[in-house]
Amino acid sequence: MSGYREVIVKEIVGFSSVAFLSSLPLIGYSAQIPTVSGVRVGHVFVPPTFAGALRSGMSIPLFLHLEGNTGIDSDQRLGNAFIWLEGDGLKLRRIQREENEHVATLLPTVVSQLTTLKDVDFNDRLRIELDDEVWLQFDFKKLILQLVVRKSALGTAHIARSKDIGESSVTSLSSTLDYNLGVYNNRPRHGENTTSSYLSLNNVTALREHHVVVNGSLYGLGGSDRSGTLYKVMYERDFGGYRFATGMLDSWNLQSLGPLTGMTSAKVYGFSLGNQADSTVFDNSQSATPIVAFFPAAGEAHIKRDGRLLSVQAFEMGNHELDTHTLPYGIYDVEVDVVINGKTAERRVQRVNKLFTAGRGANAPLGWQFWGGSVDMDAWHRERGGEQSARKSWLAGVSASGNWWPIGWAATGYGYDNMALVEARITLPVTERVTFNLQSMAASDSSWRNVMNMSATLPGGFSSIWVNQERSAIGDRLRQSSSHNRSIGGTLNFSSLWSPLGSLSVSYSDDRKNGSRYYTTNYQQNIYTGRYGSIGLRLGMQRYSNNGYSSSTGKYVALDLSLPLGNWFSAGVSSQNGYTLANLAVRKNFSDGAIRSAGANLSRAISGNTGPDNTLSGGGWAQFDTRYANGTLNVATTADGSLNSNMTASGSLGWQGKHIALSGRNDGNAGIIFETGLEDSGLLSAKVNGQAVTLKGKRSYIPVSPYGHYDVELLNNPDSFESYDIVGGRRNRLTLYPGNVAVITPEIKQMVTVFGRLHAEDGSLLTDAAVNNHIGRTRTDGEGAFVMDIDKAFPTIDFSGKGDERCEAQLDLSAARGAVWVGDVICRGLPSYASNLDEKGNRHEG
């Protein structure tokens, strides 16, 4: 007996064997627990009753335990283990793992060992050795199985650099329609009045992830010279990171991974296939070099740069990659503190390698796309004389993009009109503040183009500068024009040196082919900011010259006054065309109503010779936002005496089955219809991915961008007098592709707080009586007065007395909002309430 610990059942489990056995989840090898004698398992004596339970088999929890940790507070649940007693030996039948994203990541070899374990014996120490770094330890006292690991057996929980958005939430046929309307009118001082108009429509009809896009425009509406153009008719399926499209589209809309500047303006009939897909979202905001920290227990990571705390992140036990998407771009060192229970367990300096890369990002796989078909080319006049006639041609190409860190690149090889073309683009972040871009094209007809630009930001936020140069030469087949131009510009932010100072922006453009130059200089400064508003100063000058034959110079100075409640006023002086103008402008913003902002401006010549121009000009404008359209309206007179007016309006429509709704927004070609069933004046709010949107009336439509997840929550609107109880459909999670229109039909109860006095038919008051309605009950006071919340859809209250005495009152709440006094209410069906008095004067109710 020496060397063994004698343990009874109470020492093992902390309570009686009967209570313990009644709570055990048994595997069920036999209906009855056999009668057996006690046995020794390892160094533990197991009493007869508990030994019988073990012989029948039982399930115990499996935990992950890091070697060196004391206790089980930091252990993580991995799943369940099934054990049983065979003879005098304890065996592990199998392990059933549970998926849990908060559990530390194990090496694949460890996971494989766990999944293949079957009918394995525990040794005398109640342990199963997997390897030198991992073993299973059975704890008889706590009745748990621990997977004990050393640090080297833990993998790293990396942040995914890409994610498929998954299947569409909309399984029915649905459609979206965006509309844009424009009307223009010009009345010259001497000449004929002209009016033009257009209506642009973009329709996307979808079934799950499949959709068809139709895009076109109508011109000259309302006039005799009407025309229409169809720009796109295309079927597309973008799912699981792959995209296929076929149909007709304009060359401006030809989708390609790489640059495609050599394509002429034309219609294309063809297809494209590749992994240039919006259904896979790439995260370009993470450091190319993962920042990893080890947590022996649950704790926090504190990320610091130059002593400044940048981020605090919480983690469970294990190796974890830190989230760097909020950190600044650049290549720099950060100090990472691992804090456990308020104490720093580890401190390391790690390198952040985070340079901005457009497109698929540094960690994305090689992007590829094949495309081709036929192209209808328009007629073209060559620069050197002669005309190329309109014609059809074949078209075929392949595109690719990727990253050779830190260089991002894209390339396209294609052919049409008996030409072969190659284009390439590279983006090189030279440092965290300097970025260089180069784009080149070469064609078999000796055409070529090079576009270079560079941008830089100086330390301290003091200034930024950009340089751009383009040069091209066109051969005898490419239907484009040559170019040779360059430009440079920058901004000096003097306020970083002294806060009262402002900022200066300058730019210079030189079109060497056409011999034109353009200079601009602008300075702006905030002079005063206080409780009553702010005053700003603006100065500017521009000069244009064309090949030495003509030139013009313009200058202006203005003071801008911003006042509370959305008021803005500006006064200044400008010089143009050889004379000086005094300028006034006002603007007013509105928080409610269809008109959201309105303004007017006035200019008058105060010196110089205006020649044929008028001395007075001006105009006004308004921006409107209604339930079905938003846009602008402008009316202006020009210096030459013309009167110009224009109006633009846009909106969208969503449809699914019997549900159809309009919106004054056109934020995207997917959307959500809310079938609230409210009265026209009823208001609710919806939070769509945290952004609040107002819902009005029975039906509302909210357009959103496709290829996205949307968390939608319905709430009461803070500006509404009504109170609503949203019983069902309050929260929804949606995945939407182009053309998908989801329909949310919440169960809503419009609540009205009702005050009144309740009478029987003879006028007697129902005092101290319990009355009910559709959603609750209340009690009248000694004067028969009551107050209760009522669902507006069920405006009935009722009373049940002793015996068969019953009555009900129908309330007129059609115009009620929020709270309403209904006055004296007759409860029909109860002749008198006096009969409810007993001999002692007490009320009796059923």
Disulfide bonds with the S-S distance in Angstrom:
Cys807-Cys827 1.97
